[in-house]
Amino acid sequence: MTRPRLILHVGHPKTGSSALQSAFALSIDALARAGLHYPRPAKFAEAVRGGITSGNFNPARVADAYDAAVAAAPGCAAVLLSNEACFRIYQTDTQQLGRLRDRGVEVEVILFVRDPFEVELSSHMQGLKRGGVSRRFRLQAGGGRFLDLTGAFLDTCARLGLRLKVRNYSRLRDRLLPETEALLEVPPGTLTPPPVGQVNRSLTRAEMALMSALNAALPGQVSAAIADALCTDLPDIPSEAPAVSEAEYQRYLEMIAPRVEALNARLPPEAAYRLRPYAELADRLRPETAEDLRLSDRQLAVLTRALAATTGLGAGPSDRAPDPTGGANGLMRRLRSLALPRR
């Protein structure tokens, strides 16, 4: 009897994984009609509403997840499992993947990469939202760490003899679902788009400044809840980039160019990294202005509700909502006047 093949969607981080996992959850029945079984994720309700999840399995127990999926859908042609933690875990822990290979299971890996500077920006945003980061953005001397991780992941796939499909998220973010359908070899329209325009969006400059200050002033779980509220309740606000000087950007390019060249030699042409010239990014990376730090009425409303829910700010009848004309800095002056718990 032919075993169903295993399709692993592994990310990597900051390549639209949350949006894809939402689409997978919304499309379980349609995928099944195409012969693919996507096991229902533990956070199904969160996934179908376009929230942030971690996919539908534990990467460290991939063989167990595969066996359970095959038992649940014995007639399927393939099992689809998704978790971007695979990208890190399988750098060192490949025992269960090796077990599947030794049993004759065909394993196919879908890897999305992203242009290095975009990863630097998006990773910093994630640190502000959920990692307790309080510093302003700067390109690190040891930047480009995802390039090294990508190289190691390619080594893992080659060592285990896994079939690897690589695409560059920077080239296809506006057509992510059709490209993924092609990778999965399912009919166009199989995947239902998430109900929100953006899943796990990045921040505006005002939100960056706000989260930097909140992370320095509030317990981590409180500031993370506020960031989640902003991104979940206002998913369609366009994200922005922090200010980066041309000199800083050029130093960064010179530092990572050799690694990019080496990796591009291992990637298919359509997935190759691109190092964009500063001129293409200058408008987005321009110096910060006072207007950049102004919070909109919609942002203020979400912040007020989230602060009331997590800290009691605004909960009493005499409390006033923060003044939007003060922007992120004005709100932080009000926060500092309160006896809020600190880290």
N, C-alpha and C positions, 0 to 999 in steps of 0.2 A: 504494500500500500504506500502511495506517495505521501510524504509528510507535507503539510502546509509550510510554505516558506515563511520566514520571519522578516518583517520590514521594521527596522528601527529608525525612528526619527529622533536624531540626537541633538538637534540645535545647530551651531553652538549658541551660547547665551547672546542675547541682544539681536536675534535674527527672526523675530516674529513668532517665536514658539508659542506664546500665550494665545495669539490670534489663531494659529493653526490648531492648537488644542481645543479651542472653542469651536472651530469649524468641524473638527473630527467628532466632538461630542454631539453637535447638532446633526451630524450626518451619519450616525451609527447605522440606521436602517438602510440608507442609500448606499453606504459602503458595503453592507452585507449583501445587497442585491448585486453588487459588482464583484462579490467573492471575497471581500476583505472583512475580517472580524476585528473591530476596535472595541476591546473590553471597556465597559462603562467605568469612567473614572470615579474615584472616591468622592471628589468634589464636583459631582455632575451638575448640581444646580448652579454653582459658581461658574463652571465652564460654559454652560449654555447661555448665561446672561452676559458673557463676555468678560468675566472676571479673571483674575490671575490664579492659575493653578500650576501644579507640577506634573501635568500629564496623567497617565493612567497606569503606571507601574513603578516598582522599586528597581532601579537599574542593577543593584547588587544581587537581585533575585530574578534575573531575566529568564533563566531556564524554568523556574517555578511558574512565573507569569505566563510563559509560552505554553507549558503543559496545561495549566488551568484554562487558558483560552481555547486550546484545541479540544479539550474535554467539553467546553461550553458550546462550541460551534464546530463539531467534527467534520462537517462537509465543506468548510471554507477552503479557499485556495491559498490564503495568506492571513497571518496575524499581524496587525499593525499596533506597535507599541511606541509611545512617545514620552520622552522625559529628557530635558536638556542637561540634566545631571550626568547622563551617559558620557557626555564629552569629557568630563573630569574623571569620573569613576573608572572608566575603561582605559585611562592612562596607566593604571597600576593593577586594577582588579579585573582580570579577564577569565577567571576560573569558570564561571557559569557559561560565558560565551564559548569557551573552549569545549565545555561539555556538549553544548548544542552542535557545534561543528563535528565533534567526534561521533555524535549520533546520526550524522548525515543530514542535519537540518540546513537548508540553504538560508544564509543570513545576508540580507541586503540592508545597507546603511544609507540613510539620507542625511547628508551633512550640508548645512548652510553656513557659509562664511560671510564676512562683511568687511568692507574696506577698513583698514586699521584706524584711521583717525575717527571715523564714525563710531567704532567700538570704544575708543578712548572717551568720547563725549558721552555715549550712552551708558557706559559703565560708571562714569562719575555721577550721572543722573540717578542711576540705581542706588549708588552709595548714599546720595542725599535722601532718597526716598525711603530706603529700608536698611541701610548700613550704618546709620548714625554719623555719617561724614559731616563735618562742620567747616572744613577748609574750602576756599574758593578753588575753582578749576585751574590746574596747571599741568602742562605736559611733563611727565616724570622722566628722569634720566634713564630709568629702566623700563620705559614704556614699550608697548608692543608685545606684552606678555602673551596675548592670545595668539600671536604668530608662533611662538615657541610651543604653545599647547596644541595648536593645529598641526604643527609638524610631528609632534609626538603621537597625536591621534592617527595621523596618516600611517605612521610606523606600526601602530597597533593593528590597524585594518590589514596592512600588508602582511604582517606576521601571522595573523589568523586566517588569511586568505578570504576575507570578507569582500563581497561585491559592494563597491562604494560609488554613490552618485553624489556629486558635489555641485552646488549652485551658489552664486554670489547674491546675497540678499540686497546689496546695494544696487544691483542691476534690475531687480525684479520686484521690489517691495510693492509697487502698484499693481502687480499681477501675480501676487503670491499664491492665491488659490488655484488659478489655472495652471501655473507652473508645477504646483504640488500634485494636482490631478494627473498631469503628464508623467511625473515621476512615479506615481502610484499605478499608472497604467489603467486608470478608470475613466469613464466617459466624462466629457465636459459638463459642468453643472452638478456633478455628484456632491461637491462640498458646498454646504450652506454657509454663507458669510456670517460672522458674528453680528449680533444686533447693535453693536456700537461701532462708530467709525474707526476708533483706535482702541486697541487693547494694551493696557500698561504703557500709556503714552509717556513721553518725556515732559520736561518742565519748561515753563517760561522763565525769563530772567528774574522777574519778580518772585516767582515761586522758588527759584534756586536760592536767592538771597534769603528768603523767608525760611526755607528748610535748613540752610546752613546755620542760621541763628537759633531756630527751634532745636536742632540737634545738640547745640551747645548748652541750651537752657533747660530742656525737658528730658524726662526718661525716654529711652529709646522706643518703647512700645507706644508711647503717646505720640511722638513725632511721626513714627511710621504710620499710625492710624490716620493722622492728619494728611499725610502724603497720599495714602490710599484713597481717602475721601476726595481729594482734589482730582486725582486721575480717574477715579471710577465715576464720580458724579459729573465731571466736566470732560468727557473723553474727546470731544471734538475741538478743544482749544489747540491751536497750532503750537508746537514746541519751538523753542528758540535755542540758540547756542551761546555759550559764554564768550566773553571777549578774549581773543588770542592775538598777540602781535605777530607781524610777519616774521620778525627775527626768531621768535620762539618757535613758530611753525616750521621755519626752514631748518632749524637745528634738529627738530623732531624728524623731519623727512630724511635728513642726512644720516641720522642714527639708525633708522629702520630700513632704509633702502636696500642694503645687502640681504637682509632676511626676507624681504618681500621678493626680491629677485630669485632667491633660492627656492622659496615656496612656489612661486608662479611656475617654475620649471616642473613642479610635481602636480599642478592642477590643470584641469581641462581649460582651454582658452576662454570659454564662456564664464568660468568661475574665477578668473585671474583677478588678483588685487589691483587696485588703481590708487596711485598717490596723486591726488588732485593738486594743481598749482594753487598758491594762495589767492591769486586773482579771482579764481572761481568761487572762493569762499569769503572774500573780503567783506561783503555786505553783512553776512551772518555773524562774522567774528569781530565786527567793529567795536570800538570802545563803548563802554557802558554809559548811559545817560540817566538822568533822574527820572525821565518818563518811562524808562525800561522797568523801574522798580514800582510803578504804580499798579495797584491791584484793582481789577474790575469789580463791579458790584456783584457779579456772579461768583467770582473767586472769594470775595469777602463773605458772602452768604454761606458758602460751603465751609469756609474756615471757622466762622462763628459757630455753626452747628457742630462741627467736629471738635472744636475747643470746649464747647459746653458739654459735649458727651464724654470727653476724656479728662478734663481738668476742672470742670465747674465754671469756667470762664463764661460769662454771659448767662448763667443759669438763673441768677437772681433778678427780681423785678427792677432793681435800680441800676443794673449793669447796662452799659451802652455798647453797641457794636463798635468795633474799631473803625476809625475814620479812614475811608479809602484814599483820601487825599494825602495821607501820610505814607501810603505805599507800604512795602514790606518793613522798612525801617520804623515807620510810625507804629505799626502793629507790634513790633518787637519792643519799642519803648513802653508800650502799655503792658506787655507781658512781663517785662522786668520789674514793673511796679507791683506785681503780685507775688505773694509768697508761694510760688510753685515749687514742687519737689524737683530736685536736680539729680543728676547721675550720681 
